[in-house]
Amino acid sequence: MFRYFAIVAMFAALQADADDAVQRSEATMDSGAALSELAAAYEISHYTLRNNILIDQKAIEGSAEITIRARSPLATLELDFDGLMDISGIKDAEGALTYSRTDSKIFVDLRQQVASGESATVTIEYSGVPREAIRAPWDGGFVWETSPNGKPWIATALQGEGCDLWWPCKDHADGEPASMDLYFTVPTGLIVASNGVLVDVTESDGRSTFHWQTKVQSNTYGIALNIGDYVLIEMDYESVNGTVIPIKFWALRDNEDRAREFFAREFVDTLDFFERNLGPYPWGEEKLGIVETPHYG
């Protein structure tokens, strides 16, 4: 049997866990708290995330370009973000913006007040060591492991704690974006599996950048990063509504033979069962994606 699986639409000592809980605010470690007046004043239209994954340092560096639409006049943009992550700058199309932050929030002074119904875009550049999960998926953070063949094997598990542990976001069900572009850069030879459809992979200086895009409104805690020495096993499935759904399974290369047996035996029957009882799979225009992870699913 495989070790663990998680759906994609994806140990330190116990003392380190206790220290981590002290360092991070209660607000950061809880997703979906009541919205403030500022947070309720806008919705998210689009995120573009760019993350360079620094595996040896268990760190990330990147940016989040955030497009919002105001529900009421808005001069200050409130976002959620772990106060232990570093911010090198915040800007819009015209240049740098001023901001302030707490241990769990960023408050960006917009260049001018955004009228109700109008949009604005800001880009936040950041870096740092994101929280490492101790007992994933029951606590949130990154999982930095090694597959049996010695290659890096990395995943995120954030359902309880939310997106703000590793990128600036509106960490609430009200903050689901209409669409996202996700760029992840890793050492060449590793594979990145994430949400949506793989647009392309580009190579530069021994590193590969995977561009994933989803046009499905997504829970931000469900934006999943999975990195490993994967093989892709895939097939097409005809839904009860006639849609052809790509089924894609990223399995560790070490487990390819067993993965192919498992794939042929399990996934179509499972999808048949749910479609008969619950109706058509709702994200068929992108994929049904499954990935082998270093933590329980």
C-alpha positions in Angstrom: 0.0 0.0 0.0 1.1 3.6 -0.5 2.0 5.6 2.5 -0.4 8.5 2.2 -2.6 10.3 -0.3 -4.1 13.8 -0.6 -6.5 15.4 -3.1 -5.2 18.4 -5.1 -8.9 20.7 -6.8 -3.2 19.9 -1.7 9.2 16.1 12.2 10.4 18.5 14.4 10.5 17.9 18.2 7.3 18.5 20.2 9.1 21.4 21.9 9.5 23.1 18.5 5.7 22.9 18.1 5.2 24.6 21.5 7.7 27.3 20.6 6.0 27.8 17.2 2.6 28.3 18.9 4.1 31.0 21.1 5.7 32.8 18.2 2.6 32.9 15.9 -0.5 34.8 16.8 -3.8 33.1 17.4 -5.3 34.9 14.4 -2.6 33.5 12.1 -3.2 30.0 13.3 -7.0 30.1 12.8 -8.6 30.4 9.4 -12.0 32.0 8.8 -12.2 34.4 11.8 -14.9 37.1 11.7 -14.3 39.7 9.1 -13.4 43.2 10.1 -15.1 46.2 8.4 -12.0 46.7 6.2 -11.9 43.0 5.1 -15.6 42.9 4.4 -15.2 45.9 2.1 -13.7 44.0 -0.8 -13.7 40.7 -2.7 -10.7 38.9 -4.4 -10.8 38.8 -8.2 -7.4 37.2 -8.9 -4.1 36.1 -7.3 -0.9 35.6 -9.1 1.6 33.8 -6.8 5.2 33.4 -7.6 7.3 31.2 -5.2 10.9 30.2 -5.4 11.2 27.1 -3.2 14.5 27.0 -1.4 14.5 23.4 -0.3 17.8 23.3 1.5 16.7 26.3 3.7 13.1 25.1 4.1 12.3 28.6 2.9 10.4 30.4 0.2 10.7 33.7 -1.6 8.3 35.3 -4.0 5.4 37.6 -4.6 1.6 37.8 -4.5 -0.1 40.0 -7.0 -3.6 40.6 -5.7 -6.5 42.1 -7.6 -9.5 43.2 -5.5 -12.9 44.6 -6.3 -14.3 47.1 -3.7 -17.8 46.5 -2.3 -17.7 49.9 -0.7 -15.2 52.9 -0.9 -11.8 51.5 0.1 -8.6 53.4 1.0 -6.8 50.7 3.1 -6.4 47.1 2.0 -6.4 44.6 5.0 -4.8 41.2 4.3 -3.8 38.2 6.4 -0.1 37.2 6.6 2.1 35.5 9.1 4.1 38.2 11.0 7.2 36.0 11.0 7.5 36.2 7.3 9.5 39.1 5.8 8.1 41.7 3.5 10.6 43.5 1.2 8.1 45.8 -0.4 4.5 46.5 -1.5 3.7 48.3 -4.8 1.1 49.0 -7.4 1.6 49.8 -11.1 2.9 53.3 -10.2 5.4 52.3 -7.6 5.9 51.7 -3.9 3.0 51.8 -1.4 3.2 52.5 2.3 1.9 49.9 4.7 1.9 48.8 8.3 1.6 45.3 9.8 0.9 43.4 13.0 1.7 39.8 13.9 -1.0 38.6 11.6 -2.2 41.4 9.4 -1.0 43.8 6.6 -2.6 47.2 6.1 -1.8 48.7 2.7 -2.4 52.3 2.0 -3.9 52.4 -1.5 -2.7 55.2 -3.8 -6.2 56.6 -4.0 -9.6 55.6 -2.6 -11.1 52.8 -4.7 -14.8 53.4 -5.4 -17.4 50.8 -4.9 -17.4 48.4 -7.9 -13.9 49.4 -9.0 -10.7 47.3 -8.9 -7.2 47.7 -7.7 -4.1 45.6 -7.8 -1.2 45.4 -5.4 1.9 43.2 -5.4 3.6 42.1 -2.1 7.1 40.7 -2.2 8.0 38.4 0.7 10.3 35.7 1.9 11.0 33.5 4.9 10.7 30.1 6.5 7.0 29.1 6.6 5.7 27.2 9.5 6.6 23.5 9.4 3.8 21.1 10.2 4.4 18.8 13.1 1.5 16.4 12.7 0.2 17.1 9.2 -2.6 17.2 8.2 -4.0 17.8 11.7 -1.8 20.9 12.1 -0.9 23.3 9.3 2.3 24.2 7.5 4.9 22.8 5.1 6.0 19.2 5.2 9.7 18.8 4.2 10.5 15.1 3.7 12.6 12.8 1.5 11.2 10.1 -0.8 12.7 6.6 -0.6 15.1 7.4 -3.5 16.6 10.3 -1.6 14.8 13.1 -3.5 13.0 16.0 -1.8 9.3 15.4 -1.1 7.3 18.4 -0.1 3.7 19.2 0.6 1.5 21.9 2.2 -1.3 21.0 4.7 -3.3 24.1 5.6 -6.9 23.3 6.0 -7.2 24.5 9.6 -4.7 27.4 9.6 -5.2 28.7 6.1 -3.3 30.5 3.3 -1.7 33.2 5.5 1.0 30.9 6.8 2.8 31.2 3.5 1.3 33.9 1.3 -0.6 37.2 1.8 -4.3 36.6 1.4 -7.8 37.1 2.6 -7.9 34.0 4.9 -11.6 33.5 4.9 -14.3 31.8 2.9 -15.3 35.2 1.7 -11.9 35.6 0.2 -12.1 32.9 -2.5 -10.6 34.2 -5.7 -12.4 33.9 -9.0 -9.1 32.7 -10.6 -5.4 32.1 -9.8 -2.1 31.8 -11.6 0.5 29.8 -9.6 4.2 29.8 -10.4 6.5 27.5 -8.5 10.3 27.3 -9.1 12.2 24.1 -8.0 15.4 22.3 -8.9 15.2 20.8 -12.3 14.2 17.1 -12.1 11.5 17.6 -9.5 7.8 17.9 -10.4 5.3 20.3 -9.0 1.6 19.3 -8.8 -0.9 22.0 -7.9 -4.4 23.3 -8.5 -5.9 23.8 -11.9 -4.3 23.1 -15.3 -0.6 23.0 -16.0 0.1 25.9 -18.5 3.8 25.4 -19.1 7.2 24.5 -17.6 10.2 26.8 -18.2 13.8 26.0 -17.5 16.6 28.4 -16.3 19.9 27.9 -14.6 19.1 24.4 -13.3 15.7 25.3 -12.0 12.2 24.7 -13.4 9.2 26.9 -13.1 5.8 25.3 -13.2 2.9 27.6 -14.1 -0.5 26.3 -12.9 -3.7 28.1 -13.6 -7.2 27.6 -12.1 -10.3 29.4 -13.3 -12.4 27.7 -10.6 -13.3 29.7 -7.5 -11.1 28.1 -4.9 -10.9 27.9 -1.1 -7.6 29.6 -0.3 -6.7 27.0 2.3 -7.0 24.4 -0.5 -4.3 25.9 -2.7 -1.8 23.0 -2.6 1.9 22.8 -3.3 3.3 19.3 -3.9 6.9 18.7 -5.0 8.6 15.4 -5.6 10.2 12.9 -8.0 6.8 12.1 -9.4 5.6 10.1 -12.4 2.3 11.2 -13.9 -0.3 8.5 -14.6 -3.4 9.8 -16.5 -6.5 8.9 -18.4 -9.7 10.6 -19.6 -13.1 9.8 -17.9 -16.5 10.5 -19.4 -18.8 12.1 -16.9 -22.5 11.4 -16.6 -23.1 14.8 -18.2 -20.9 14.0 -21.2 -17.9 16.1 -20.0 -14.5 14.4 -20.6 -12.6 14.8 -17.3 -8.8 14.3 -17.1 -7.8 12.1 -14.2 -4.2 12.7 -13.2 -2.3 10.8 -10.5 1.2 12.0 -9.4 2.9 9.0 -7.7 6.4 8.7 -6.4 8.7 7.2 -9.0 9.7 4.5 -6.4 6.0 3.4 -6.4 5.2 3.5 -10.1 4.3 -0.2 -10.6 2.0 -0.3 -7.6 0.6 3.1 -8.5 -0.4 1.9 -12.0 -2.2 -1.0 -10.5 -3.9 1.2 -7.9 -4.9 3.7 -10.6 -6.6 1.1 -12.8 -8.4 -0.5 -9.9 -9.7 2.5 -7.8 -10.2 5.9 -9.4 -12.8 5.2 -12.1 -15.0 3.1 -9.7 -14.8 5.8 -7.1 -15.8 8.6 -9.5 -18.6 6.4 -10.9 -20.0 5.9 -7.3 -20.0 9.6 -6.5 -21.4 10.7 -9.8 -24.3 8.2 -9.5 -25.1 9.4 -6.0 -24.2 13.1 -6.0 -24.2 14.2 -9.6 -21.5 15.2 -12.1 -18.0 16.0 -10.7 -18.1 19.8 -10.5 -14.5 20.7 -11.6 -14.2 18.5 -14.6 -13.2 21.3 -16.9 -9.8 21.3 -15.1 -9.1 17.8 -13.7 -9.5 15.3 -11.0 -6.0 15.4 -9.5 -4.5 13.0 -6.9 -1.0 13.2 -5.5 1.0 11.0 -3.2 2.1 13.0 -0.2 4.4 12.6 2.8 1.5 13.0 5.2 -1.9 11.4 5.7 -4.7 12.5 3.4 
